[in-house]
Amino acid sequence: MKMLPIFAIFLLLSLAACGKPSAPESPDPSTYGLTHEGEVPEGRHSQPENADSN
């Protein structure tokens, strides 16, 4: 009898974990290279102007 509540909690957690992920299906390519606020990064993490001319 004491195992029933433990089993019920385990079952509920298992069902919740098997739900659909909340992440988007695919990334938005228009936001590549921007911060989470949608701005161009500044400082040491910014890309140099001539990054393509290696």
C-alpha positions in Angstrom: 0.0 0.0 0.0 2.8 2.4 0.7 4.2 2.0 -2.7 1.1 3.3 -4.5 1.7 7.1 -3.8 5.3 6.7 -4.8 4.3 4.9 -8.0 1.6 7.6 -8.7 4.2 10.4 -8.4 6.7 8.6 -10.5 4.0 8.0 -13.2 3.0 11.7 -13.2 6.6 12.8 -13.5 7.2 10.4 -16.3 4.2 11.6 -18.2 5.3 15.2 -17.8 8.8 14.5 -18.9 7.6 12.8 -22.1 5.7 15.8 -23.3 6.7 17.8 -26.4 9.8 20.0 -25.9 9.2 23.7 -25.6 12.0 24.7 -27.9 11.1 25.9 -31.4 11.2 23.5 -34.3 14.0 25.3 -36.1 16.1 28.4 -35.3 15.4 31.7 -36.9 18.3 32.5 -39.2 17.6 36.2 -39.2 18.7 36.4 -35.6 22.2 34.8 -36.1 25.0 36.9 -34.6 22.7 38.9 -32.3 22.4 39.0 -28.6 19.3 37.6 -26.8 18.0 41.2 -26.8 18.3 41.4 -30.6 21.3 43.7 -30.7 24.7 43.4 -32.4 27.3 42.4 -29.7 29.9 44.9 -28.7 33.3 44.4 -27.0 35.4 41.3 -26.9 32.6 39.0 -28.3 31.9 41.0 -31.4 33.0 39.9 -34.8 35.8 41.9 -36.5 34.8 43.8 -39.7 37.2 41.7 -41.9 36.2 38.2 -40.5 35.7 36.8 -44.0 39.1 37.8 -45.4 41.2 35.1 -43.6 
